[in-house]
Amino acid sequence: MINSSTTKPNTLYEQDFYLWIQTTVQQLKENKLNEIDIPNLIEEIESMGRSEKRELKSRLIVLLMHLLKWHYQPEKRSESWRSTITEQRICIEGLLEDSPSLKPLLSEVFEGCYQKARLKASDKTGIKLNFFPKESPFSLKETLESSSLNE
């Protein structure tokens, strides 16, 4: 049996990812479709889509966690929290501008992201989990709007 960790990579994709990208782009530009490494190209394109969704969810979790801290610890509000909230909103808006088809995903993942944000807020603040509402006190619209930080 051959140990796969000692075998040499046998495709450009495995040998040099960046060179594989450059080569694939050139092949596409030159319409050399029969030379393109289709299976790995498909894998990378699918991975890009998953990455966009992961980033959207991650930013939504951070945003919701900071909104929870902002609303349930008013005595500890800081410019850092406000800045993080603003940054996450701007980044989410940018993601949606670049990929408008992600917008419906927001409502699909909102509840799950809220539950994760609730856990993280509890962990970060030391406040018991049941102190934070089981259902989000913020609508998706309120979460994404900058006016929701009014004292």
Disulfide bonds with the S-S distance in Angstrom:
none
